[in-house]
Amino acid sequence: MNERAAGGTVPINSSVAHPARVYNVWLGGKDHYPADQEAAELAAAANPQIVPAVRANRAFLGRAVRELAGKAGIRQFLDIGTGIPTANNTHEVAQGVDPGARVVYVDNDPIVLAHARALLVSTPEGATDYLEADLRDVDSVLTAAREMLDLAQPVGLMLVAVLQYVPDADDPYGIARRLLDALAPGSHIVLSHPAADIGAEEVAESMRVYNDRAAEHAGATPRTHADVTRFFDDTDLLEPGVVQLPEWHPDPADGLSPGALPMWCGVGRKP
Ligand SMILES: C[S@@+](CC[C@H](N)C(=O)[O-])C[C@H]1O[C@@H](n2cnc3c(N)ncnc32)[C@H](O)[C@@H]1O
């Protein structure tokens, strides 16, 4: 069992923008279509902080996984909204700390599945798995997770730059709570999210430009600091709390310059 698909995934449609491919444009990758490139470029023109933010987001993901695999001793990860593989994917960072780390990846975009083999190159000691599914299908996600991870032991739940694609009407807080409820005490949630309250006008305009061009059900909703903090309601929020990306356990090696980037991030521990 390596690559599987559950229902609720999106068909490939190259004429409208898809989140994984737009994100790939911003990261300087090559796996996208002209519609994605146009949406990405227009959104970035409306908000020039997007490109520095997505780079800072990848750096946050790396620091958070290192922290969890290192200090918190987490050995298994459930990475939902994986994205097209790029540098420092979750299993590479985690297995860099402990080669025995196990990672289950989940994404609803078939373009990510097309690249899943890169995500499945595990160390011999560890393991990786890939499920094509919508995170709103919590039962399928948890079923796949249980096949490879021991949910009686702590898990690192990665919801990095993905919950913006779940509108309030689909209950993103309930989804995050159901996922966390299934995990053992000592599990951690790693989350980042576009901010509605940092450079609010530019964010609103860039979202409008992107949403006008996005595939059905792929529109994005930015959220405020208070909204994002609510995702950590049932956890002990690790220091320094919900902050801007470069402020979470900064590492000079990331080469990020401090400044207002329109995303919030944080890590919480399930007591
Ligand atoms: C902005 S990228 C983030 C990638 C990676 N987590 C990171 O932070 O670098 C968002 C990813 O979430 C996926 N995604 C969006 N909506 C989703 C959903 N409802 N269920 C599962 N994955 C979703 C997209 O296909 C895309 O690959």
The ligand as a Tripos MOL2 file, in Angstrom:
@<TRIPOS>MOLECULE
LIG
   27    29     1     0     0
SMALL
NO_CHARGES

@<TRIPOS>ATOM
      1 C1         -0.5000   26.2390   -0.0660 C.3       1 LIG1
      2 S1         -0.1740   24.5280   -0.2900 S.3       1 LIG1
      3 C2          0.7320   24.1500    1.1910 C.3       1 LIG1
      4 C3          1.7250   23.0280    1.0210 C.3       1 LIG1
      5 C4          2.5400   22.6710    2.2690 C.3       1 LIG1
      6 N1          1.6700   22.2740    3.3810 N.3       1 LIG1
      7 C5          3.3650   23.8470    2.6950 C.2       1 LIG1
      8 O1          2.9460   24.5610    3.6080 O.co2     1 LIG1
      9 O2          4.4220   24.0820    2.1150 O.co2     1 LIG1
     10 C6         -1.7950   23.8480    0.0930 C.3       1 LIG1
     11 C7         -1.9580   22.3880   -0.2650 C.3       1 LIG1
     12 O3         -3.1950   21.9450    0.3100 O.3       1 LIG1
     13 C8         -3.8960   21.1600   -0.6210 C.3       1 LIG1
     14 N2         -5.3240   21.2540   -0.3050 N.ar      1 LIG1
     15 C9         -6.1540   22.3070   -0.4960 C.ar      1 LIG1
     16 N3         -7.3940   22.0210   -0.0810 N.ar      1 LIG1
     17 C10        -7.3410   20.7540    0.4080 C.ar      1 LIG1
     18 C11        -8.3100   19.8800    0.9690 C.ar      1 LIG1
     19 N4         -9.5770   20.2760    1.1190 N.pl3     1 LIG1
     20 N5         -7.9280   18.6430    1.3460 N.ar      1 LIG1
     21 C12        -6.6340   18.2310    1.1750 C.ar      1 LIG1
     22 N6         -5.6650   19.0190    0.6530 N.ar      1 LIG1
     23 C13        -6.0170   20.2590    0.2760 C.ar      1 LIG1
     24 C14        -3.5360   21.7460   -1.9690 C.3       1 LIG1
     25 O4         -3.7350   20.8160   -3.0110 O.3       1 LIG1
     26 C15        -2.0950   22.1240   -1.7670 C.3       1 LIG1
     27 O5         -1.2370   21.0730   -2.1280 O.3       1 LIG1
@<TRIPOS>BOND
     1     1     2 1
     2     2     3 1
     3     2    10 1
     4     3     4 1
     5     4     5 1
     6     5     6 1
     7     5     7 1
     8     7     8 2
     9     7     9 1
    10    10    11 1
    11    11    12 1
    12    11    26 1
    13    12    13 1
    14    13    14 1
    15    13    24 1
    16    14    15 ar
    17    14    23 ar
    18    15    16 ar
    19    16    17 ar
    20    17    18 ar
    21    17    23 ar
    22    18    19 1
    23    18    20 ar
    24    20    21 ar
    25    21    22 ar
    26    22    23 ar
    27    24    25 1
    28    24    26 1
    29    26    27 1
@<TRIPOS>SUBSTRUCTURE
     1 LIG1         1 GROUP 0 **** ****
